[in-house]
Structure formats: structure tokens, C-alpha cells
Amino acid sequence: MRPTPYVASLRIYEPLSAFEPADRLRWQSLENDPFSFNREEELSLHRVVQPEPPAGRPDGVHIFDRDGVRYISPWATATRCWAALDNFKDSLPSTVVPYFVSPAMEEVITAGVDLLEDKVPHILNETWIIPPRWFILFAPEERTRGTNADGLFCRAVTTIANAKQRCDGAHDAVLNAFGDGPVEQELENLLAWLEMFHPESLVELDYGGLANYMDKALRESGEDGLESDSSIEDVTHSVAGLAASDGMMAGVGYQRLMSRWRLVQAYEQAS
């Protein structure tokens, strides 16, 4: 089982040629480690408990080899954990912050935030749910499901060109249907993130340990487990409804998606 089985990830894999020469030299001869996802999660847990200032260099990478080309997704766990800690601090009233973050730690956070400004994470994480906007980037035929050492898995991989085209189309559909608002802004932010990377990159959606929870939730609902999960299809259906100005069609797809993921979220309270 994954060290953090409640975490899903959206990853960018850039071609090796997109990185600095020193990094290319380090990574071109590395073996593709099938347990790199577990190692990343273990290190992230360590750095959540014991924060470290953002490092100038990545602390590990995921490797994706396809058609003779090597693609790299740096973990950057120190930077991501630091950013999460800073966001957590900002979410609290100033009078409450000292109960969670010591003055000494807050001073270090403040000093370290400047180091984050020019660092774009290759990996986004969510706990206990996958945001609907992530599914927009993929087509059903790009999804693979199966079993590995951690149990069930569900992943989807596409080119960044496809992902940007789909995100842009969904953004237009939402904007035309609802105008400016939080959903439109989330899609705009996602598209801006995708634009930061090499145009020949790959995008991967990884259910992580949530694949096992989804399988359990669907079986308890009388369905055929993970194989019956149609999250990508439901989001595609919903966006098509918006684009066609068919509110009922859009609503049906979205309701199917959210009712399924609410079942998964319920395990958070039970765990």
C-alpha cells in the first residue's frame, strides 16, 4: 500500500532535453524505478513532519520512457511541502497561527517563500478526491487500469498539447455558460500551469491509493468495482452539455461524477 493511500496526483513529464545539462547528465543513465512513487510519498511525509527549506535542486524524479524518449517529472518535495505549509499558515487567523506554527518556524517560512516564486511544481496533489478539472485533460482511451504491488491502479497519460486543447475548450464552455467565476478561474489557472512546460511534455493523472477506495466504494454500491468508474466520460459528457447549451446533459454527467467521488470521500471520516 502507498505511504499516503489517500493522495491523487497530476504530473507533468518534460522531455530530458528541457532540463539543464547537469540534470540531463544525472538523469539520462538512471534506471526507471518502479517504486519511485512510494519513495516520493515517504519523503513528503518526512518533510511534512520535519519541514526543510526549499532546496535548489530536485530531490528525486519519476521517469517515463516512451518511444525512445525519456521524460522526467521532478518530485521537489521540499519546495511543495514548504508551499503547503505557507498556504496553511495563510489560511489561519493571525491570532491562531502561533498555536500551529512557532515564531521561529514562521520566520524561516517567511524567509523561504522568496525561493518559491520562480519554481513551478511538476506535480499537483489532492487528497480523497480528484478535482473534476483534472479529468477534463484526458480521453477514455488514454486510461489504463490494473494491479501492481500496491493493489489497484488507475492512470491516464496524454500529450500536453491534447491537455491544453481540452482545457481551453472546457474553459470556453464554462465561460459561455456561467461567465466569470470560481470554476472558470480554476480552469484558467490549470491552463496557465500547463503553459509553463515544454510543448512536447506528457501529462499523467494517477489515482494513487484512491484506486483501491474507488473500487471498494463501487463494489459496495453494487457496481463492477474500478472497471465501472467512468469519471473521464462523465466530465466529457458534462462539458459537451455545456458547449451545446444543454443544462440537463451537463448536470447528469456532473452528478454522476460527484456522487461517485462522495462515496470515496466518505472513507476519510471512517479512517
C-alpha positions as CSV (number, residue, x, y, z in Angstrom):
1,M,0.0,0.0,0.0
2,R,1.1,3.5,-0.7
3,P,2.5,5.5,2.3
4,T,-0.3,8.1,1.6
5,P,-3.1,6.0,0.0
6,Y,-5.5,8.9,0.0
7,V,-3.5,11.1,-2.4
8,A,-4.0,11.5,-6.1
9,S,-1.5,13.2,-8.4
10,L,-1.4,15.2,-11.7
11,R,2.1,15.1,-13.1
12,I,4.0,16.8,-15.9
13,Y,6.8,14.8,-17.5
14,E,9.1,17.0,-19.6
15,P,11.5,15.6,-22.2
16,L,15.0,15.2,-20.9
17,S,16.1,17.9,-23.4
18,A,14.1,20.5,-21.5
19,F,16.4,20.4,-18.4
20,E,19.8,21.9,-17.6
21,P,22.8,19.9,-18.9
22,A,23.9,18.9,-15.4
23,D,20.4,17.4,-14.7
24,R,20.3,15.7,-18.1
25,L,23.6,14.1,-17.4
26,R,22.4,12.8,-14.0
27,W,19.0,11.5,-15.2
28,Q,19.8,10.0,-18.6
29,S,21.5,7.0,-17.2
30,L,19.2,6.4,-14.2
31,E,17.2,3.2,-14.1
32,N,13.4,3.6,-14.2
33,D,12.5,2.9,-10.5
34,P,9.0,1.2,-10.3
35,F,8.9,2.3,-6.6
36,S,9.6,6.0,-7.2
37,F,6.0,6.9,-6.3
38,N,6.4,5.3,-2.9
39,R,9.7,6.9,-2.2
40,E,8.3,10.3,-3.1
41,E,5.4,9.8,-0.7
42,E,7.7,8.6,2.1
43,L,9.9,11.7,1.7
44,S,6.9,14.0,1.6
45,L,5.6,12.6,4.8
46,H,9.0,13.1,6.4
47,R,9.1,16.7,5.3
48,V,5.6,17.5,6.4
49,V,6.6,16.3,9.9
50,Q,10.0,18.0,9.8
51,P,9.9,20.8,7.3
52,E,13.1,21.7,5.4
53,P,13.8,24.9,3.5
54,P,13.3,24.5,-0.3
55,A,16.3,23.0,-1.9
56,G,17.9,24.4,-5.0
57,R,17.8,21.1,-6.7
58,P,15.1,18.4,-7.1
59,D,15.3,15.6,-4.6
60,G,14.2,12.8,-6.9
61,V,12.4,12.2,-10.2
62,H,9.8,10.0,-11.8
63,I,10.9,8.6,-15.2
64,F,8.7,7.9,-18.1
65,D,10.3,6.2,-21.2
66,R,8.2,6.3,-24.4
67,D,9.2,5.6,-28.0
68,G,12.9,6.1,-27.2
69,V,12.4,9.4,-25.4
70,R,13.0,9.9,-21.7
71,Y,10.6,12.1,-19.8
72,I,11.2,13.4,-16.3
73,S,8.9,14.6,-13.5
74,P,11.0,16.0,-10.6
75,W,9.5,15.5,-7.1
76,A,10.6,18.7,-5.5
77,T,9.1,17.5,-2.2
78,A,10.9,20.2,-0.1
79,T,9.5,23.0,-2.3
80,R,6.0,21.6,-2.4
81,C,5.8,20.9,1.4
82,W,7.2,24.4,2.0
83,A,4.5,25.9,-0.2
84,A,1.8,23.8,1.5
85,L,3.0,25.0,4.9
86,D,2.9,28.6,3.8
87,N,-0.6,28.2,2.4
88,F,-1.7,26.5,5.7
89,K,-0.3,29.4,7.6
90,D,-2.1,31.9,5.4
91,S,-5.4,30.1,5.9
92,L,-5.4,30.6,9.6
93,P,-6.4,33.8,11.5
94,S,-3.2,35.6,12.7
95,T,-4.2,35.0,16.3
96,V,-4.3,31.3,15.8
97,V,-1.1,30.8,13.8
98,P,1.2,30.6,16.9
99,Y,-0.6,27.5,18.1
100,F,0.3,25.7,14.9
101,V,3.5,27.4,13.7
102,S,6.2,28.5,16.1
103,P,7.6,32.1,15.7
104,A,10.9,30.6,14.8
105,M,9.3,28.4,12.1
106,E,7.3,31.3,10.8
107,E,10.4,33.4,10.4
108,V,12.0,30.6,8.4
109,I,8.9,30.2,6.3
110,T,8.8,33.9,5.5
111,A,12.5,33.8,4.5
112,G,12.0,30.7,2.4
113,V,8.9,31.9,0.4
114,D,11.1,34.1,-1.9
115,L,12.7,30.9,-3.0
116,L,9.4,29.5,-4.2
117,E,8.5,32.3,-6.6
118,D,10.3,31.0,-9.7
119,K,9.7,27.3,-9.0
120,V,6.8,25.7,-10.9
121,P,5.8,22.3,-9.5
122,H,5.7,19.4,-11.9
123,I,3.3,17.6,-9.6
124,L,-0.1,18.6,-8.1
125,N,-1.7,16.6,-5.4
126,E,-5.2,16.3,-3.9
127,T,-6.5,14.2,-1.0
128,W,-9.6,12.0,-1.0
129,I,-10.9,13.3,-4.3
130,I,-9.8,14.2,-7.8
131,P,-10.9,17.6,-9.0
132,P,-13.2,17.4,-12.0
133,R,-11.0,19.8,-13.9
134,W,-8.2,17.2,-13.9
135,F,-10.4,14.6,-15.8
136,I,-11.0,17.2,-18.5
137,L,-7.5,16.8,-19.7
138,F,-7.9,13.2,-20.8
139,A,-9.8,10.9,-23.1
140,P,-11.2,7.4,-22.0
141,E,-8.8,5.6,-24.4
142,E,-5.8,7.2,-22.6
143,R,-6.7,5.5,-19.3
144,T,-5.1,2.2,-18.0
145,R,-6.3,0.2,-15.1
146,G,-4.8,-2.9,-13.4
147,T,-3.0,-4.2,-10.3
148,N,0.6,-3.8,-9.0
149,A,2.4,-4.2,-5.7
150,D,0.2,-1.5,-4.1
151,G,-3.0,-3.0,-5.2
152,L,-5.2,-1.5,-7.9
153,F,-4.1,1.4,-10.0
154,C,-5.8,3.8,-12.5
155,R,-3.7,6.2,-14.6
156,A,-4.2,8.3,-17.7
157,V,-1.5,9.8,-19.9
158,T,-1.8,12.3,-22.7
159,T,0.3,14.8,-24.6
160,I,0.4,18.3,-23.1
161,A,-0.9,19.6,-26.5
162,N,-4.0,17.5,-26.1
163,A,-4.4,18.5,-22.4
164,K,-4.2,22.2,-23.2
165,Q,-6.6,21.9,-26.1
166,R,-9.2,20.1,-23.9
167,C,-8.7,22.5,-21.0
168,D,-9.1,25.5,-23.3
169,G,-12.3,24.1,-24.8
170,A,-13.7,23.4,-21.3
171,H,-12.8,26.9,-20.2
172,D,-14.7,28.4,-23.1
173,A,-17.7,26.2,-22.5
174,V,-17.8,27.2,-18.8
175,L,-17.2,30.8,-19.5
176,N,-20.1,30.9,-22.1
177,A,-22.4,29.1,-19.8
178,F,-21.7,30.8,-16.5
179,G,-19.4,33.7,-17.1
180,D,-16.6,34.6,-14.8
181,G,-16.5,32.7,-11.6
182,P,-14.6,30.2,-9.5
183,V,-14.9,27.2,-11.9
184,E,-13.8,29.4,-14.8
185,Q,-10.9,30.7,-12.8
186,E,-9.8,27.1,-11.8
187,L,-9.7,26.1,-15.4
188,E,-7.8,29.3,-16.3
189,N,-5.2,28.6,-13.6
190,L,-4.8,25.0,-14.8
191,L,-4.2,26.1,-18.3
192,A,-1.7,28.6,-17.1
193,W,0.1,25.9,-15.3
194,L,0.2,23.7,-18.4
195,E,1.6,26.5,-20.4
196,M,4.7,26.7,-18.2
197,F,6.1,23.4,-19.5
198,H,7.9,22.2,-22.7
199,P,5.4,21.8,-25.6
200,E,6.3,18.1,-26.0
201,S,5.7,17.1,-22.4
202,L,3.4,14.4,-21.2
203,V,0.6,14.8,-18.6
204,E,-0.3,12.0,-16.2
205,L,-3.3,11.6,-13.9
206,D,-2.6,9.0,-11.2
207,Y,-5.4,7.9,-8.8
208,G,-2.7,6.7,-6.4
209,G,-4.2,4.7,-3.5
210,L,-7.7,6.2,-4.3
211,A,-8.0,3.5,-6.9
212,N,-8.5,1.0,-4.1
213,Y,-11.0,3.2,-2.3
214,M,-12.9,3.8,-5.6
215,D,-13.0,0.0,-6.2
216,K,-14.4,-0.6,-2.7
217,A,-17.0,2.2,-3.0
218,L,-18.3,1.0,-6.3
219,R,-18.5,-2.7,-5.2
220,E,-20.4,-1.7,-2.1
221,S,-22.8,0.1,-4.4
222,G,-23.4,-3.0,-6.5
223,E,-21.2,-2.0,-9.4
224,D,-18.2,-3.8,-11.0
225,G,-15.5,-2.0,-9.0
226,L,-12.9,0.2,-10.5
227,E,-13.6,-1.1,-14.0
228,S,-17.0,0.7,-13.8
229,D,-15.5,4.1,-12.9
230,S,-16.4,6.5,-15.7
231,S,-15.1,9.8,-14.3
232,I,-13.4,10.8,-17.6
233,E,-16.5,10.0,-19.6
234,D,-18.8,11.8,-17.1
235,V,-16.7,15.0,-17.2
236,T,-16.5,14.9,-21.0
237,H,-20.3,14.4,-21.1
238,S,-20.9,17.4,-18.8
239,V,-18.6,19.7,-20.8
240,A,-20.3,18.6,-24.1
241,G,-23.6,19.5,-22.5
242,L,-22.3,23.0,-21.6
243,A,-21.0,23.5,-25.0
244,A,-24.3,22.6,-26.5
245,S,-26.2,24.8,-24.0
246,D,-27.9,21.6,-22.7
247,G,-28.1,22.1,-19.0
248,M,-29.7,18.7,-18.3
249,M,-27.0,16.9,-20.2
250,A,-24.3,18.8,-18.3
251,G,-26.0,18.2,-15.0
252,V,-26.3,14.5,-15.5
253,G,-22.6,14.0,-16.2
254,Y,-21.6,16.1,-13.2
255,Q,-24.0,14.5,-10.8
256,R,-22.7,11.0,-11.8
257,L,-19.2,12.1,-11.2
258,M,-19.7,13.8,-7.8
259,S,-22.0,11.1,-6.4
260,R,-19.2,8.5,-7.1
261,W,-16.5,10.6,-5.5
262,R,-18.6,11.4,-2.5
263,L,-18.6,7.7,-1.7
264,V,-14.8,7.8,-1.8
265,Q,-14.6,10.9,0.4
266,A,-16.7,9.2,3.0
267,Y,-13.8,6.9,3.8
268,E,-11.9,9.9,5.1
269,Q,-14.3,10.2,8.0
270,A,-14.2,6.4,8.6
271,S,-10.5,6.1,8.6
